[in-house]
Amino acid sequence: MNLANLITVFRLLLVPAIIYLIGTEAFMAAFLVFLIAGVSDGVDGLIAKRFDQATELGAYLDPLADKALLVSIFVSLGLLLELPFWLVILVVSRDCFIVAAVVLSWMLAKPVRMSPLFISKANTTGQIVLVAVVLGDLAFGLELYLLRDILIWAVALLTVASAANYLYDWGRHMNGGSGASKA
């Protein structure tokens, strides 16, 4: 356990806090916690690379922390009707599908080599921007309805494209082709 991993664990610990803040409609605080989580994500990555603290544990913890945070926020905002249910279902289902594919690969003794794809990075970036806009809108009363709608559709398209790309890579991997890619 090193400093970079401790920061990632800290980000994981922010998940229940942000769910509570969104659930109690403390949107300004939720927005600030989301910003802290975002900064911590950048800082842990910088420390890991700059000070040679990249570890196998960190390689698993970092994306887990990111997914736990984003999925929790999507579900919380969906329950408050601030995000459409169909989008929440789409985002959560994609992540569940990827986890199930990885587990199945391990069970069949064909572990998947994880490496990030551009479309997956774009999808995660789109989700982060959407969450930031929604939380910022709720915190500051900006009435960014058109921007929200545009981002909702962009995230939906990126989520479907990312899932399709992952499914294609995973299918190739399971059939003896090259490895699959990271969510």
C-alpha positions, 0 to 999 in steps of 0.5 A: 500500500503506497500513497497513490493507492491510499488516495484511491481508497480515499476516493472509494470512501467518498462514494457513500458520502456522495450518495448520502449528499445526493439523497438528502439533496445537499447538491452543493456539498455533493458537487464539491465532493465530486470535485474532490474525487476528480482531483484525487483521481488525477493526483493518484495517477500523477503520483503513481506515474511520477514517483514509480508507485504504480502497482497491480493493486492500484491497477484494479483499485483505480478503475473500481473507484471510478466505476463505483463513484460514477455508477452510484451517482448515476443511480442516485440521480436517476432515483431523483429523476435528474437522469432518465431511468433508461440512461441509468439502466444503460450505463449500469448494464454496460458495466455489469456486462463487462464485469460478467464477461471478465468473470466468465473469461476467468472461469473458462481459464481465458483471462482477459488482458485489460487495456483502455480503448479510446471509446471507453475513455471517451465514454468515461469522460462523457459520464464525468462531464454529465455528472458534473453538469447535473450536480453543478446545475442542481447546486447553482440553479443554472437551468442547463436543460439543453446541455443536459439533454445533449450530454445525455444522448452523447453518453448514451451513444458512447455507452452503446459504442463502448459496449459494442466494441468491448463485446467485439473484442471479448468475442474475438478473445474468447474465440482465440483472437487477440485480447479484450479491452478495458471498460 
